[in-house]
Amino acid sequence: MGLIQQEGLPSVNDLEIGDAVFDPATPIWHSQFKDPQWVYLLPDDVRFNGRKSSMIDWEGFQQSSRHHLEKYDYCLTEQMVSELKTASAIYAFYPKLFKHSRTSKTTVDGKTVKGRVRELAKIGSYIIREEQKDGCTINSFADISFETFKRHAPHIGGRPDHLRRAMRLLTSEIVQRNLPRRLALQSSDIDSKSINWSEQSSHEGIGTLSDAQFIFLLSHCKRAISEFKAAIKFEIHDRTISNTARKEIIKKFTNVKIPLEYYLWGGGRDDHNLEQKYRKEFGYTPGEVRNLYNEAHKASMLIILLLTGMRFSEAQLIRRGALAYADGIRYIVSKVVKRRHEGTPAVDRWIAIPLVEDAHDILNYACEQSGNEYLFSSPTGVVREGGQGYSNLNTTFIRWIKKIDHQGLFDGYKFSVHQCRETLTHQLAKHEVGLPFISKQLKHFHSRFKRMPNEVTAGYGGYKRDLQLSIESRMAMAREEVLTDLFGADKKFAGGGGAQHKYRIDAWFKGAGLFGEQRAKYISRLANSNISLMPTSIGVCTHNFVEKDNGKETPPCYGDFSCDPDCPNHVISEGCSSALKDRQMHAEEKAKESPEQAIIWVGLAEQLGKHVKKFEGGMRDD
């Protein structure tokens, strides 16, 4: 099989014939087999996120009373822990010995092993407690019969796929041969149709940011990045953000590079008269210039997460200077942890639009000044030896958002870094970006030269399901938002066809007997169908392009910006109002920037202005 025996571990031959013995001093990652905890990440590792989350705590699985932070009440026996240790060691260092294994890895990382162990500890603990109620004692996993397991499986809780995957590990032949007692269960039993795993309802996954929250964060980040880059005299790649900077900020903070660097890294903190000097010489305090920098730093981290869709486990490994050109496109390059050996070359990349380039510039500048090696790290100094970055950003962003959210958009809302990934998918789907691009950007598939699974492989396990949940469900949610905007109760409309559209849809829902929640559910079902609208980029056209009017040709008005505001087929929903105003303002700004093309932009702004006036005159709701 081409397996190389790990130092201190049993030989492959001993494992295959069932004579393997794990010496208590056998090295397991950064621990020994006998240890009550197996440490798989040290504090100097970039992925280290605290001691508890960087080890397998075997003693914790034997506790009869759970810690307040533990989700499950574990109560395994000493014998069961010993069995799990053996299974875990074989799985961690000899994954290719497992039947039907398709992995190319020679080892499995500790985090993955811990996930399997936690599921098995949950299963064993649940069965122990339930059997005790009937006076039965379970000391070993070998004491659990098929009938016993089948009786308890529906009530264990958790995701059935995860439970099955963990039990396949424990019941695999290579593990069974090397346990003190063979289990009564076999691998084939785990997939038996007689076991009712009580499939849970569709996994909704983590929620996305609302449009209002997304736009607010995007706008705030653009402004923070623009103001800092202007103040420090850095080139701004995304020219559209230049006008977001507040004039009073630009006027107050001029060429702050030297004052900032002296205060943070040049010994300025020891100068007790610095505040007075800065106020007199520059018109601002050291604290104010540092706040300008800190705001831009947090905004830059969030922009990269929001607009690339990378997982935080991937973002943790981005080193400074991560921008690279390839095929005429600029990318952010990183090394992926998920489902890859840590020695894999850095081949994964994310398209970096100009705003992401601006964010990278600021984070890269921070690394150069602070001495950190990783892009997502402290803006002021080396916190962890070796220049490793942040291990977790949720708390940092939650506190920051609470400080800047003066509108209360996030009241009662718990932000998570992973929501950036989900929100990007949602926004791309909402704007009808193709599924292949979304899949590529989120790293849900690789090219044929990088182990892209074929159609059969994609149909098994969680790959296909995860793909559907994280992308297709988001597309359905995006369609539901659009359809609710167009068909929802109490919605208002502008445009020449607004009043007729309102009358027509209300009459239809009334005739169908669909009111309130029933109407909302119907729209939700509609979003999951193949219904398509006739978008004009300004609103929606209700003209039937399939049936020609009295043999006449299709009207030539259909197309971007070409709609007549008074056309009886033209409907503009509430969701279009802010977008139209923003586009008009953008066209007006472009006209000022480019005199040679001003006539084009002015014409566009005037055309959009006709539609904007429909809202200024009041929305039609009757």
N, C-alpha and C positions, 0 to 999 in steps of 0.2 A: 504493500500500500504506500510505500515511500514515507512511512512515519518514522520520525526520529525520537528515540527514547529521551524523555526529559530527565535531567539530572536528579537522582534521588527517588524517582518514581518507578513503579513496577514496569517490567518489560511488556511489550505488546503481546508477546507469546503467553506470558503469565495471565494477562487480562483475557485473552481469547479462550484459554482452557479453564479459567476460573480459579487460578491459584494466586491471584494478586493479593499482596499484603501491603498496606500503607504504613510505613514506619512512622511513629509519632513525630519524628524530627524531619519528615519529608517536607521540603519547601513548597509552600502554596502561596504564590505571589510574594507578598512581603511578610508572610507569617509562616507558621509550621502547621502540619496536619493536626497536631494535638491541641493547638491554641483554641481558646473559647471564642476568638474573633479572627476572621480571615481578612486582613487588610489588602485591598487591591489598588488603592490610590493613596499616594503620599501627599503631604501638604504642598510639595513643590510642583505637583502636576497641575497643568493648566485647567484640568477638568475637576479638580478637588473642590468639593462643595460642602465641607464639614466632615468631621470624623464619622458621625453616624451614617452618613450616606455614602461613605467610601469603604465600607466593610460589610461582611456577612456576620451578624451577631448571633452565634449559635446559642449562647445562654439566653438571649431574648426569646427564642422559640420555645423555651421550657418554662417561662414564667406563667404562673397561674393567674396573675392579675396584670392587666395591660397598663402600659404607660399612657398618659392622657394624649400623647401625640400618635400612638399606635392606632391603626384603624381596626385591627383584629385582635382578639383575645387568644393568644397562643398558649398551648399547654402540652407540647410534645413530651414524650418520655425520653430518657437518656438513650435508650436503644434506637428510637426513631431518629434522633439527631445524628447518631453514629451512622445509620443507614443513609441519611441524606448527605453526610460528609463524603462517604464513599462515592455515591452517585454524582455529586458535584465535582469531585476531583477527576473522575473519569470524563465527565462532560467537558470540563474546562481544558483538559490537556490532551484528550483523544477524541475530538468530535467526529473524526472520520470513521471511527469504529462503530458508530451507530448505524443501524440498518436504514437504508433509503436516504442516508445523509448525502446532500448535494453541495455541502459547503466546501470551499477551497481553503478554508482556514485550518491551521494546525493547532490553534488554541482559540478559546472563547473568552471574551473579556469578563471581568468580575461582575460588572453591572448586569449583564445578560444572565449569568449564572444565578445571581441574587434574585432576579425576577422569577426564575423557575422555582427556586427554593422557597420563596415567600408563598407561592401558590400551593406548593406541596405541604408547607407548614399549616396553611389555612385549612386545607382539605383534611389533614390528619387531626388537627385540633378539633375541628367541628365534629368529626366522627367519634373521637374520644368522648367528648361531652355528651353527645346524644346517646351513645351506647351505655354510658354510665347510668343514665336514667332508667335503663332496663336491667341494670345489675351486671352488665357485661364489661369486661376489662380489655382494653387494647394496649399492648405494650410494644408492638412492632407493626410496621406496615404489612407484614406477612400475616397478621391476625385479621386483616380486613378481607372478607370473602366477597365474591362477585355480587351476591345477593345483598349484602350489607352496603356495599358501595352503590349499587343501583338504587337502593332505598333512600340514601342520603344525598345523592348527586343533585337532584332538583332543588335542594334547599341550601346548598353550600354558599351560593352567592358569588357574584363576580362574572366576568365574561367567559362563557362556555369555551370559546376557542383557547383562551389562556389556560383554563383548567385541563382541557384535553391535552394540550401541548406539554404541560408539566407532568401529567400522568404517563404520557408516552415515554418521557425520559426515564422515570422511575421503573417502568415495566419493561424497558428495552432489554433484549437478551444479554447484551454486554454488561449491563448493570446487574441483572438478576444472577448471573453466574458468579459474581464476586461479592454478593451479600451473604451474611451468615446463614440466612434462610431465604429460600425462594418465595416470592409473593404468590398468593393464591390467584392474583389477577395476572392476565396476560395482555400484551399490547393489543391483540385483536379485540379484547373485551372493551377497551376504552372507546372504540369506534362502533360498538354494538348499537344497533337501532333500538334495542330494548331499554337503553338508558335514556331517560327523559332529562335532558340537561336544563330544561326550563329556559329556553332561549329568551334572552332579555329583549326588550323592545329596541328598535333601531338606535344605535349609538349616535347621539346627536353631535358628539364632539364639542369642542370649546366654541363659544359664541364669537361672533365677529363684532367689531366696533360698528356702531350705527354710522350712517352717513354724516350726521352732525358731529359726532365725536371724531370721525376720521378727518373731516374737513378742518375741524378746529385744530387738531394736532398738526396736520399738514401745514396749515397757515402759520401757526405759531413757530414751527420748526423752520419754515422758509424765512420768516422774519428774523429769527435769532441767528441763523447762519449768514444771512445777507448783511445784517448789522455788524457782526463780528468781522467778517471778511473785508467789509468796506473800511472798518476802523483800523484793521491791521494791515491794510493795503495789499490784500491777497486778490488774485484774479478770481472773478466769479464766472464759473462755467455756464451756469443756467441763467441766462440774461433775463428771464421772465421774473426772477425773484428780486432783482435790483430795486424795483419800485415798491417792494413790500417793506423796506427799511424805513423806520420813522425818521423824519427830517431832523427832529430835535435830538435824536440819538446820534445821528451822523455828525451833526454840528457839535455836539458835546464831546464825543469821543473821536479824536483825530490822531491817527498814527500812534496807536496805543502799544505797539509791539515792544518798544524799549521799556516804557513804564511797567508793563505787565511782566515782562521777563525779569526785570530788576526786583520787583516785589516778590514774585513767586520763587525765582531760582537764583537771584543774584545777591542775596543777603539783605534785601530790603526789609524783611520781617523783623530784623534786629534794630532797625532804625526807628526809634521812638517818636521822632518828629516827622516821619514819612507822611502821615495823613495831612498834616498841616502844609508840608512842602508840595504834595500833589494837588491839594485844593488850590493853593496859591498859584502854582506854575501851570497846571493843566485844567483846573476847573472841575475836577472830580477826585474822589477818594480812592485809595487802593482797593477798598472793599467793593466799590462800584465797578471798577474795571475787571476785578476778579469775577464778579457776578455776571458781567457781560460774557466773559470767557466760559464760565461754567454753564450758562444757558445754552451757548452755542455747542458745547461739548455734548451735553445730554441730547440736544436736538439732533445732532449729527448721528449719534448712536441709534436714535429712534428712526431717523430717516432711512438708514441702511437696513434696519430690520423691517420697516414698513414697505420699502420699495424693492427689496430683493427677494423676500420670502424665505430667507435662510433660517434654519433652525438655530437656536441659541448655542447648541452643542457645536455647530459649525462656526458660528460667529466667534466663539471662544478661541478658536485656533487660527484666526486671521492675524497674520503678523503685519507690522507696519510696512508700507510700500507694497500693498497688495494689488494695486491697480496694474493691469497689463493689457496690451493690445493683442488681438488675435482676429484674423479674418476681417480687419478693418473696423472692428468693434472693440470698445473698451469694456473690460470685465473686472470684477473683484474676484480674486482667486483665493481659495481656501482649501484646507484638508478636511475631509469629512470623517466623522467618527462613526456615524450610524452605518451598520452592516459592512464596515470596511476594516481591514487590518490596519493598525496604527502606522505600519510601515509603508502603506500605500502612497505612491507619489501624489503630489497635490495637482489633481487634474480637474476637480470640480470648480465651476465658475458661475458667476451671476452677472447678467448684463447690468452695466452701471450707466444709468442715464446721467445727464449733466448734474442734476441735483445731488445724486449719489456721489459723483466726483467731488462736489463741493464739500459734502459731509466727510468724505475720506480725507480731504486736504486738512480739515480741522483736527481730526483724530490723529492723523499722521504727524502733524505739527506738535500735538500734545505728547506723542511718544518721543519725538526728538528732544523735547525739552525735559520731560520727566525721566527718561531712561527706560521706560517700559518697552518690551519687545512686542507686545500684543496690542492690536488696535483698540479692542474694547477693554480699557484699563483706566486706572486713576488719572485724572487730568493734571495732577500736581506732582506726584512722586511715585517711586517704586514702593508698593505696599507689600508685595510678595517677592521673596528672593527669586531671582531669575527673570523678573519682569513679566510674570504671568498676569493675565487680566482678571476681570470680574468673574466670579463663580456663579453669581446670580444677580439679575438686574430688576427683578419684580418689585422689591421693596423700594429701590432707588427711583424707579419710574412712578410708582404709586404716590410717593411723597412729593415728587416733582409735579405731577399732574394735579394733585390736590392744591399745590401752591399757585399754579397758573390758571386753574379752572374757576374763573370768577363768575361764570354763567351757571355753574352747577350741573354741567352736562354729565359729570361722572359721579354725582351724588348717589351713594348706595351701590356703586359699581366697583367691582374688584378687577383691576387691570392685570393682564398676564402677558408676558413677552410673546408667548406662542400665538396670541391673538393677532399679532402683526402678520404672521404667515397666513392665518385664516382670512384676515381682512383683505390682504392683497388678492387672494384667490377670488374672494367675493366681488371685489371691485373690478378685477379683470373680466370675470364672467358677466358681470352686470353690463359692461361695455362691449360684450360680445367678442372678446379676444378669443382666438381659437384654442380649443382644448389641448392640441399638441404643444403649443407654446407654454401654456400654464403648466403642463406636466413637466416640460423641460426645465422651466425656471424653478419649479419646486423640487426637482431631482427625483421625480417619481418614476423615471425610466432612464436607462442609459442606452447608448448606441450599441449596435451589434458587436462593436469592438470592445465594449465594456460590459459584457454580460447582460445584455437586454433580454429579459425572459420572453419566450415565444408565447403564442396565444394559449397553448395548453397550460404552460406554467402559470401564466397570469390568471388562469381560472381557478387555481388552488390557493388554499391558505388565506392570509389576510391581504395579499397584494391587491387583488381586484377590488375587494371590499373597501380597503382603505382608499384606493384611488377614487371610487365612487363617492364615498363619504366626504372626502376632503375637496373634491372638485365638482362632481355632478350635483351633489346636494346643494352646494353653494350656488350653482347655476340656477337650480330650481328656486332657491331663496331669492336670488336676484330677480328672476322673472316674476315672482310673487310680489315683490316690491313695486315693480313697474306696473303690473296688472292692477294692484290695489290702488295705485295712483290714478289709474284710468277708469276702473270700474267700481271702486269702493264707495260705500254709502257716505253721504255728506261731503263728497269731494266737490271742489269748485273748478270751473274750466273757463278759459279764455279762447280767443280765436273765433273766426266766423262760424264755425260749426259747434262751438262750445255749448250753447243753449240746447240745440237739437240733440247733441250727444247725451247731455244730462237727462233730457226727457226720455230719450230712447232707452238708455240702459236702466233707468229707474222703472220704466214701464215693463221692461222685460223681466227684471227680477221680481217685480210685484206680481206679474202674471205667472211666474214660476213658483210663487209662494216662498221666496227666499228672502228672509229679513235678518238683520243683525248678525249673530254668529253664524247662522246658516249661509248667509251671503258671503261672509268671509271665508268659510270652509270651501264653498264652491270655487271661489277665486283661487284658493290654495290648490285645489285639485286641478284647476285649469292651468296653473303654473307648471304642473308636472306632466302636462300633455304636450303635444307638438304644436300648440298654437303659436302663431307668429304675428307680430304687429307690422305696420308700415311706417317705420320711423323716418322722419325727415330731418333729424338733428335739431329741429326747433320744437316739434311736437309730434303728433300722429295724424296721418292722413286716413280718413275713413272712406275714401273713394274706392269703389270696387274695380280694381284694375283687370280683373279676369273678364268681366262682362263689359263690353264696349257700349257706349251710349249711342243707340240708333246707328250702329255701324261706324261711328266716328273713331278716329285713332285715339290712342291713349294720350291724355293731355300732357303737354310738354313741361308743365310747371313742376312736376315731381322731381325733387332733388335738393341738395344742400342749399339753404338760404333762399330758395326760389319761391317759397310759398306766399300766397297772397293772404295777409292777415284777416281779410274779410271773406275768404273762400269758405263756402258752406261745408266743405269737407275737412277743413283745417281745425284741429283740436289741440289746445295747449293745456297740459295739466299743471297742477300746483308744483310738482317736482321739477318743472322746467323753468320756473320763474327766476330763481337765483342764478341758474346756469346761463340764461339768456342775458341777464344784466352783467354778469362777469365777462361774457364773450363780447358784449358791446364795449365794455371798458377796455378790454384787451385790444380790440380793433382800434379804438381811439388812441391808445398808447402807441401802437404800432405805426399809426399814421404820423405821430410826432417823431418817432425814431427814424423813419425811412421816408424822406421827402419825395424820392423818386418813385416810390410805390404808394404814396399817400392817397392818390385818387382811388386805388383799389380798396385800401383799408377804410377810407371815409365812406365809400359806397356800401361796404359791408356793415359798418357801424350804423348807417342810416337805415339799412334794410332791417337790421336787428332791432333798431329803435322803434320801428313801427309795431313790432310784436311786444316790446317792453311796455309800450303805451297801453296795450290791452290790460295789463295788470294794474297800471296806475289809475286806470278808469274804473277798476273794481272787477273782481272775478264774478263770472256768471254762475249762479247756483239755482236758478229757477227756470 
